[in-house]
Amino acid sequence: MRRLLLLIVAVLQRTPVIEWLRTARGWRDQYLDPQVRQLRSVVRQMERGQVDILFLGDSSATFFGPGDVDRRRLPEMLGAELGQRVAVIAGPGYNPPLYSELVRILGTLPQRPRAVVLSRAVRTSCATHVRQHPEYGYRRSIATLRRASGAHGLRAFSRSNRRTPQEYAAFEALPVRTRWERASTIGGFLALVRGRRTAGGDLATQQALFDYFHGELLDPGIATVGELTELAARLRAYGVPVVHYYPPIPVERGEQYFPGEFEAQVRASYAVVDGVLEAGLGDLGALVETPFDTPDDEFIDPTDGSEHWNEKGRARIARRIAELVQQARVDA
């Protein structure tokens, strides 16, 4: 049966219909801003009274593992845990300015969810390699949203996904200050790790990858603190409980590469973000405990340094988020 299915898939992949669908998806992704498309969908769900939980996520909300039997993504698992309807706006590298605009626009609707679940991943909130990325910094999407006065009349049509070689060259020239100083610019790091994010890579490559993803030095004076402060203010004005969580990262593996140092670096970065959000959200915020104990076997690939988990890892974090969402709704 499996061979038959593989044969059918192989045949379909060579048909004109499949090629047409691929072309259509490519056109859509190039000219229709994915962030605006997601927002418009959630607006419609809100107006129909179909949203209990608003999930503002990053790439950790969009992945499942290739070997997973349970392929539900994190928001789906959370919805099942709660028995509630979860509306999702998520994508790789989502950052505080983007979240702020999404919350501002949704705040123009009279409808509200019962709670907001927010990812507070440090490397996507503050790190140069994501925030300044020509695509995953979402500068054009943010500019599009800032031009919108409210939830209606949003236009998804744009060329927001068209990036130029000049933009990428400027990105790679950016300096970056990390704890272990495996390189000094974005391009320097990329030269070390590009195409080598595979299990069993040499120690120097793995150290460079984890330094690139998690080693940037943050302090309370960084520019993104102001953006986090604005996001907290927008969420507080939105007026519903906010459960914010860290997508677990492979700390166990990082400690193998930087013994006695990696977890301390991660904790220091988390403290910067936590301090801002806790102060800004006040009694509306509920912070999920930082999951430093997530073992390697709960990640899709612990050697790539990312916050992407298999079914076991997703189920665990979904349960913890669900507990705090239930408590926040009782206390609100």
PAMARRO-496671 format. One record per residue (C-alpha): x, y, z. Coordinates in pm, whole numbers, padded with zeros to 5 digits. Layout:
dolum xx: X; yy: Y; zz: Z
...
% end
This chain:
dolum xx: 00000; yy: 00000; zz: 00000
dolum xx: 00279; yy: 00240; zz: 00089
dolum xx: 00452; yy: 00176; zz: -00245
dolum xx: 00126; yy: 00237; zz: -00428
dolum xx: 00076; yy: 00569; zz: -00249
dolum xx: 00432; yy: 00675; zz: -00330
dolum xx: 00374; yy: 00588; zz: -00695
dolum xx: 00053; yy: 00794; zz: -00705
dolum xx: 00228; yy: 01089; zz: -00547
dolum xx: 00518; yy: 01060; zz: -00794
dolum xx: 00276; yy: 01060; zz: -01089
dolum xx: 00078; yy: 01352; zz: -00956
dolum xx: 00393; yy: 01554; zz: -00907
dolum xx: 00455; yy: 01535; zz: -01280
dolum xx: 00106; yy: 01638; zz: -01390
dolum xx: 00021; yy: 01986; zz: -01523
dolum xx: -00231; yy: 02033; zz: -01239
dolum xx: 00038; yy: 01997; zz: -00974
dolum xx: 00267; yy: 02233; zz: -01163
dolum xx: -00016; yy: 02485; zz: -01191
dolum xx: -00084; yy: 02460; zz: -00818
dolum xx: 00282; yy: 02516; zz: -00740
dolum xx: 00287; yy: 02821; zz: -00963
dolum xx: -00029; yy: 02956; zz: -00802
dolum xx: 00113; yy: 02910; zz: -00452
dolum xx: 00434; yy: 03082; zz: -00558
dolum xx: 00238; yy: 03377; zz: -00699
dolum xx: 00028; yy: 03396; zz: -00383
dolum xx: 00330; yy: 03392; zz: -00154
dolum xx: 00507; yy: 03656; zz: -00360
dolum xx: 00225; yy: 03906; zz: -00398
dolum xx: -00017; yy: 03846; zz: -00108
dolum xx: 00130; yy: 03936; zz: 00227
dolum xx: 00099; yy: 03622; zz: 00446
dolum xx: 00077; yy: 03824; zz: 00768
dolum xx: -00214; yy: 04031; zz: 00640
dolum xx: -00384; yy: 03720; zz: 00505
dolum xx: -00367; yy: 03556; zz: 00847
dolum xx: -00493; yy: 03869; zz: 01018
dolum xx: -00789; yy: 03898; zz: 00783
dolum xx: -00881; yy: 03538; zz: 00852
dolum xx: -00872; yy: 03595; zz: 01227
dolum xx: -01080; yy: 03912; zz: 01191
dolum xx: -01349; yy: 03708; zz: 01018
dolum xx: -01334; yy: 03442; zz: 01289
dolum xx: -01360; yy: 03707; zz: 01560
dolum xx: -01662; yy: 03870; zz: 01401
dolum xx: -01836; yy: 03532; zz: 01378
dolum xx: -01774; yy: 03466; zz: 01747
dolum xx: -01547; yy: 03170; zz: 01668
dolum xx: -01240; yy: 03261; zz: 01876
dolum xx: -01178; yy: 03170; zz: 02239
dolum xx: -00798; yy: 03193; zz: 02241
dolum xx: -00580; yy: 03417; zz: 02022
dolum xx: -00242; yy: 03254; zz: 01964
dolum xx: 00039; yy: 03491; zz: 01857
dolum xx: 00320; yy: 03254; zz: 01771
dolum xx: 00646; yy: 03213; zz: 01584
dolum xx: 00778; yy: 02918; zz: 01384
dolum xx: 00743; yy: 02693; zz: 01690
dolum xx: 00368; yy: 02712; zz: 01634
dolum xx: 00390; yy: 02594; zz: 01274
dolum xx: 00610; yy: 02282; zz: 01288
dolum xx: 00562; yy: 01913; zz: 01344
dolum xx: 00828; yy: 01641; zz: 01320
dolum xx: 00867; yy: 01423; zz: 01010
dolum xx: 00850; yy: 01112; zz: 01229
dolum xx: 00551; yy: 01225; zz: 01436
dolum xx: 00240; yy: 01010; zz: 01450
dolum xx: 00049; yy: 01304; zz: 01602
dolum xx: 00102; yy: 01587; zz: 01352
dolum xx: -00106; yy: 01846; zz: 01529
dolum xx: 00082; yy: 02171; zz: 01571
dolum xx: 00113; yy: 02342; zz: 01907
dolum xx: -00200; yy: 02563; zz: 01879
dolum xx: -00408; yy: 02260; zz: 01778
dolum xx: -00281; yy: 02065; zz: 02078
dolum xx: -00356; yy: 02363; zz: 02302
dolum xx: -00711; yy: 02387; zz: 02167
dolum xx: -00765; yy: 02017; zz: 02235
dolum xx: -00629; yy: 02051; zz: 02591
dolum xx: -00864; yy: 02341; zz: 02662
dolum xx: -01162; yy: 02230; zz: 02454
dolum xx: -01155; yy: 02581; zz: 02307
dolum xx: -01131; yy: 02739; zz: 01963
dolum xx: -00784; yy: 02878; zz: 01894
dolum xx: -00716; yy: 03137; zz: 01623
dolum xx: -00353; yy: 03153; zz: 01513
dolum xx: -00132; yy: 03423; zz: 01365
dolum xx: 00220; yy: 03284; zz: 01346
dolum xx: 00528; yy: 03263; zz: 01130
dolum xx: 00907; yy: 03233; zz: 01142
dolum xx: 01076; yy: 03519; zz: 01323
dolum xx: 00760; yy: 03702; zz: 01434
dolum xx: 00875; yy: 03996; zz: 01645
dolum xx: 00736; yy: 04257; zz: 01889
dolum xx: 00664; yy: 04534; zz: 01632
dolum xx: 00467; yy: 04289; zz: 01419
dolum xx: 00276; yy: 04154; zz: 01721
dolum xx: 00207; yy: 04512; zz: 01831
dolum xx: 00042; yy: 04602; zz: 01502
dolum xx: -00162; yy: 04282; zz: 01497
dolum xx: -00292; yy: 04352; zz: 01849
dolum xx: -00361; yy: 04718; zz: 01766
dolum xx: -00571; yy: 04627; zz: 01464
dolum xx: -00759; yy: 04348; zz: 01640
dolum xx: -00826; yy: 04595; zz: 01920
dolum xx: -01047; yy: 04797; zz: 01686
dolum xx: -01299; yy: 04511; zz: 01690
dolum xx: -01561; yy: 04497; zz: 01967
dolum xx: -01505; yy: 04122; zz: 02003
dolum xx: -01230; yy: 03990; zz: 02229
dolum xx: -01085; yy: 03643; zz: 02289
dolum xx: -01091; yy: 03504; zz: 02641
dolum xx: -00709; yy: 03503; zz: 02650
dolum xx: -00402; yy: 03569; zz: 02438
dolum xx: -00114; yy: 03322; zz: 02418
dolum xx: 00213; yy: 03491; zz: 02319
dolum xx: 00548; yy: 03341; zz: 02222
dolum xx: 00836; yy: 03538; zz: 02371
dolum xx: 01127; yy: 03365; zz: 02195
dolum xx: 01437; yy: 03573; zz: 02264
dolum xx: 01621; yy: 03506; zz: 01942
dolum xx: 01323; yy: 03613; zz: 01734
dolum xx: 01241; yy: 03908; zz: 01960
dolum xx: 01585; yy: 04061; zz: 01995
dolum xx: 01854; yy: 03884; zz: 01793
dolum xx: 02005; yy: 04068; zz: 01497
dolum xx: 02009; yy: 03761; zz: 01272
dolum xx: 01628; yy: 03747; zz: 01280
dolum xx: 01517; yy: 04104; zz: 01352
dolum xx: 01724; yy: 04254; zz: 01071
dolum xx: 01669; yy: 03972; zz: 00822
dolum xx: 01538; yy: 04107; zz: 00488
dolum xx: 01249; yy: 03859; zz: 00492
dolum xx: 01200; yy: 03749; zz: 00852
dolum xx: 01232; yy: 04097; zz: 01001
dolum xx: 00894; yy: 04170; zz: 00833
dolum xx: 00969; yy: 04539; zz: 00784
dolum xx: 00738; yy: 04566; zz: 00483
dolum xx: 00458; yy: 04373; zz: 00649
dolum xx: 00484; yy: 04598; zz: 00955
dolum xx: 00474; yy: 04908; zz: 00735
dolum xx: 00164; yy: 04774; zz: 00559
dolum xx: -00012; yy: 04712; zz: 00890
dolum xx: 00083; yy: 05053; zz: 01027
dolum xx: -00101; yy: 05215; zz: 00738
dolum xx: -00423; yy: 05039; zz: 00840
dolum xx: -00654; yy: 05235; zz: 01068
dolum xx: -00856; yy: 04932; zz: 01168
dolum xx: -00960; yy: 04574; zz: 01103
dolum xx: -01158; yy: 04646; zz: 00789
dolum xx: -01020; yy: 04740; zz: 00452
dolum xx: -00696; yy: 04548; zz: 00505
dolum xx: -00526; yy: 04483; zz: 00174
dolum xx: -00311; yy: 04174; zz: 00142
dolum xx: -00187; yy: 04254; zz: -00208
dolum xx: 00173; yy: 04376; zz: -00202
dolum xx: 00521; yy: 04283; zz: -00307
dolum xx: 00629; yy: 04233; zz: 00051
dolum xx: 00814; yy: 03911; zz: -00024
dolum xx: 01036; yy: 04049; zz: -00297
dolum xx: 01389; yy: 04091; zz: -00161
dolum xx: 01691; yy: 04231; zz: -00343
dolum xx: 02051; yy: 04110; zz: -00343
dolum xx: 02146; yy: 04451; zz: -00204
dolum xx: 01925; yy: 04394; zz: 00102
dolum xx: 02089; yy: 04060; zz: 00170
dolum xx: 02437; yy: 04207; zz: 00123
dolum xx: 02360; yy: 04483; zz: 00375
dolum xx: 02222; yy: 04222; zz: 00615
dolum xx: 02534; yy: 04007; zz: 00597
dolum xx: 02753; yy: 04310; zz: 00664
dolum xx: 02581; yy: 04380; zz: 00998
dolum xx: 02805; yy: 04346; zz: 01305
dolum xx: 02689; yy: 04113; zz: 01581
dolum xx: 02835; yy: 04079; zz: 01932
dolum xx: 02809; yy: 03730; zz: 02078
dolum xx: 02929; yy: 03562; zz: 02394
dolum xx: 03166; yy: 03320; zz: 02226
dolum xx: 03264; yy: 03541; zz: 01930
dolum xx: 03276; yy: 03268; zz: 01668
dolum xx: 03235; yy: 03549; zz: 01411
dolum xx: 03177; yy: 03926; zz: 01418
dolum xx: 02926; yy: 03981; zz: 01135
dolum xx: 02612; yy: 03806; zz: 01016
dolum xx: 02791; yy: 03708; zz: 00697
dolum xx: 03081; yy: 03568; zz: 00896
dolum xx: 02848; yy: 03338; zz: 01086
dolum xx: 02665; yy: 03233; zz: 00772
dolum xx: 02993; yy: 03139; zz: 00608
dolum xx: 03061; yy: 02904; zz: 00900
dolum xx: 02721; yy: 02737; zz: 00927
dolum xx: 02545; yy: 02766; zz: 00592
dolum xx: 02442; yy: 02424; zz: 00466
dolum xx: 02594; yy: 02245; zz: 00767
dolum xx: 02301; yy: 02221; zz: 01009
dolum xx: 02303; yy: 01844; zz: 01016
dolum xx: 02334; yy: 01596; zz: 01297
dolum xx: 02691; yy: 01491; zz: 01365
dolum xx: 02849; yy: 01816; zz: 01244
dolum xx: 03195; yy: 01895; zz: 01376
dolum xx: 03218; yy: 02067; zz: 01713
dolum xx: 03339; yy: 02402; zz: 01574
dolum xx: 03045; yy: 02424; zz: 01335
dolum xx: 02793; yy: 02334; zz: 01605
dolum xx: 02943; yy: 02588; zz: 01842
dolum xx: 02922; yy: 02856; zz: 01574
dolum xx: 02559; yy: 02767; zz: 01505
dolum xx: 02454; yy: 02782; zz: 01869
dolum xx: 02653; yy: 03104; zz: 01923
dolum xx: 02480; yy: 03256; zz: 01619
dolum xx: 02132; yy: 03153; zz: 01738
dolum xx: 02162; yy: 03210; zz: 02113
dolum xx: 02489; yy: 03382; zz: 02198
dolum xx: 02412; yy: 03744; zz: 02114
dolum xx: 02474; yy: 03970; zz: 02413
dolum xx: 02162; yy: 04154; zz: 02524
dolum xx: 02122; yy: 04420; zz: 02787
dolum xx: 01831; yy: 04632; zz: 02917
dolum xx: 01936; yy: 04921; zz: 02695
dolum xx: 01892; yy: 04747; zz: 02361
dolum xx: 01655; yy: 04908; zz: 02113
dolum xx: 01416; yy: 04614; zz: 02117
dolum xx: 01337; yy: 04677; zz: 02484
dolum xx: 01135; yy: 04978; zz: 02368
dolum xx: 00951; yy: 04759; zz: 02119
dolum xx: 00877; yy: 04501; zz: 02387
dolum xx: 00749; yy: 04780; zz: 02612
dolum xx: 00515; yy: 04898; zz: 02338
dolum xx: 00390; yy: 04544; zz: 02281
dolum xx: 00317; yy: 04501; zz: 02652
dolum xx: 00126; yy: 04830; zz: 02652
dolum xx: -00080; yy: 04723; zz: 02350
dolum xx: -00163; yy: 04390; zz: 02511
dolum xx: -00259; yy: 04559; zz: 02836
dolum xx: -00487; yy: 04797; zz: 02646
dolum xx: -00640; yy: 04495; zz: 02470
dolum xx: -00764; yy: 04402; zz: 02815
dolum xx: -00762; yy: 04020; zz: 02824
dolum xx: -00531; yy: 03780; zz: 03013
dolum xx: -00200; yy: 03710; zz: 02840
dolum xx: -00014; yy: 03382; zz: 02886
dolum xx: 00338; yy: 03420; zz: 02752
dolum xx: 00575; yy: 03129; zz: 02704
dolum xx: 00928; yy: 03060; zz: 02585
dolum xx: 00954; yy: 02804; zz: 02309
dolum xx: 01198; yy: 02555; zz: 02465
dolum xx: 01541; yy: 02546; zz: 02305
dolum xx: 01794; yy: 02256; zz: 02322
dolum xx: 01977; yy: 02373; zz: 02633
dolum xx: 02099; yy: 02019; zz: 02701
dolum xx: 02274; yy: 02016; zz: 02364
dolum xx: 02404; yy: 02370; zz: 02407
dolum xx: 02566; yy: 02269; zz: 02734
dolum xx: 02752; yy: 01996; zz: 02548
dolum xx: 02898; yy: 02259; zz: 02315
dolum xx: 02963; yy: 02521; zz: 02585
dolum xx: 02986; yy: 02333; zz: 02918
dolum xx: 02880; yy: 02535; zz: 03220
dolum xx: 02814; yy: 02845; zz: 03006
dolum xx: 02527; yy: 02794; zz: 02766
dolum xx: 02238; yy: 02784; zz: 03012
dolum xx: 02373; yy: 03091; zz: 03191
dolum xx: 02381; yy: 03280; zz: 02860
dolum xx: 02023; yy: 03180; zz: 02781
dolum xx: 01900; yy: 03275; zz: 03129
dolum xx: 02059; yy: 03619; zz: 03100
dolum xx: 01884; yy: 03682; zz: 02769
dolum xx: 01550; yy: 03562; zz: 02902
dolum xx: 01579; yy: 03791; zz: 03204
dolum xx: 01591; yy: 04099; zz: 02978
dolum xx: 01267; yy: 04005; zz: 02801
dolum xx: 01089; yy: 03882; zz: 03114
dolum xx: 01156; yy: 04203; zz: 03303
dolum xx: 00996; yy: 04417; zz: 03034
dolum xx: 00688; yy: 04200; zz: 02979
dolum xx: 00620; yy: 04140; zz: 03348
dolum xx: 00640; yy: 04513; zz: 03423
dolum xx: 00422; yy: 04608; zz: 03126
dolum xx: 00154; yy: 04341; zz: 03157
dolum xx: 00116; yy: 04354; zz: 03535
dolum xx: -00168; yy: 04140; zz: 03667
dolum xx: -00289; yy: 04061; zz: 03313
dolum xx: 00022; yy: 03853; zz: 03242
dolum xx: 00089; yy: 03490; zz: 03333
dolum xx: 00441; yy: 03367; zz: 03260
dolum xx: 00498; yy: 03003; zz: 03172
dolum xx: 00804; yy: 02877; zz: 03359
dolum xx: 01115; yy: 02873; zz: 03144
dolum xx: 01156; yy: 02510; zz: 03025
dolum xx: 01529; yy: 02458; zz: 03075
dolum xx: 01468; yy: 02089; zz: 03139
dolum xx: 01338; yy: 01999; zz: 02792
dolum xx: 01546; yy: 01694; zz: 02690
dolum xx: 01699; yy: 01638; zz: 02349
dolum xx: 01447; yy: 01368; zz: 02264
dolum xx: 01163; yy: 01623; zz: 02257
dolum xx: 01314; yy: 01821; zz: 01967
dolum xx: 01283; yy: 01746; zz: 01598
dolum xx: 01659; yy: 01794; zz: 01571
dolum xx: 01841; yy: 01923; zz: 01880
dolum xx: 02158; yy: 01989; zz: 01678
dolum xx: 02004; yy: 02269; zz: 01468
dolum xx: 01956; yy: 02498; zz: 01770
dolum xx: 01594; yy: 02580; zz: 01690
dolum xx: 01274; yy: 02581; zz: 01897
dolum xx: 01105; yy: 02304; zz: 01700
dolum xx: 00975; yy: 01999; zz: 01887
dolum xx: 00838; yy: 01661; zz: 01809
dolum xx: 00497; yy: 01541; zz: 01926
dolum xx: 00624; yy: 01463; zz: 02274
dolum xx: 00770; yy: 01810; zz: 02323
dolum xx: 00466; yy: 01988; zz: 02178
dolum xx: 00230; yy: 01794; zz: 02402
dolum xx: 00425; yy: 01888; zz: 02713
dolum xx: 00439; yy: 02262; zz: 02644
dolum xx: 00071; yy: 02261; zz: 02533
dolum xx: -00030; yy: 02114; zz: 02869
dolum xx: 00167; yy: 02375; zz: 03061
dolum xx: 00024; yy: 02664; zz: 02858
dolum xx: -00327; yy: 02523; zz: 02899
dolum xx: -00289; yy: 02514; zz: 03279
dolum xx: -00202; yy: 02883; zz: 03292
dolum xx: -00471; yy: 02980; zz: 03041
dolum xx: -00731; yy: 02811; zz: 03262
dolum xx: -00596; yy: 02984; zz: 03573
dolum xx: -00583; yy: 03321; zz: 03399
dolum xx: -00945; yy: 03290; zz: 03289
dolum xx: -01052; yy: 03206; zz: 03643
dolum xx: -00856; yy: 03495; zz: 03792
dolum xx: -00951; yy: 03753; zz: 03527
% end
